[in-house]
């Protein structure tokens, strides 16, 4: 563990897809004036950087170097979104296309690249503090974090939230299909061999099923205040 991680305050927010951790992390980072890490986007960013630099996806050594020195920043905006800046260029939407997603899956399967990105994530811990969003932030990446939150919600509630997001863009969206996808993803994440999705032993577990975003934010801020992080 680096001395930097031990000294810099870190709040980790882990949890399954649709639990609201991305929104909460954005609001937390803005409220506290801290840095933000969206760990879930890093493999996509790495894949896009590889394309920009002409690095082939089977060149593990070059990808490892690229990941270790990834020039990326995450910025919480007033509109509640996270801007992703790669080498000075905003790539928030560029990393979401299908080709980048496919490339990211290849990148994520490479052990040396995963290790390089693990170290790169820890470099985000800088003063005055870091809010880290992911699935293994409190268990693997920042095990010495000042405050660990595990944000959960029922699969049915998470499916409803996703359905409301999609219905205006995809009128044919099926709530049943979304629910089945969420349950399947939960099973994969919780049963994978490397860094399975689970609360850290010392995490504060919040169930957001019946909570508003503001209620969740206030609960996390109260915990942060209790620990002297505000």
Secondary structure, 3 states (H helix, E strand, C coil): CCHHHHHCCEEEEECCCCCCHHHHHHHHHHHHCCEEEEHHHHHHHHHHHHHHCCCCCCCHHHHHHHHHCCCEEEEECCCCCEEEEECCEECCCHHHCHHHHHHHHHHHCCHHHHHHHHHHHHCCCCCCCEEEEECCHHHHHCCCCCEEEEEECCHHHHHHHHHHHHCCCCCCCCHHHHHHHHHHHHHHHHHCCCCCCCCCCCCEEEECCCCCHHHHHHHHHHHHHHCCCC
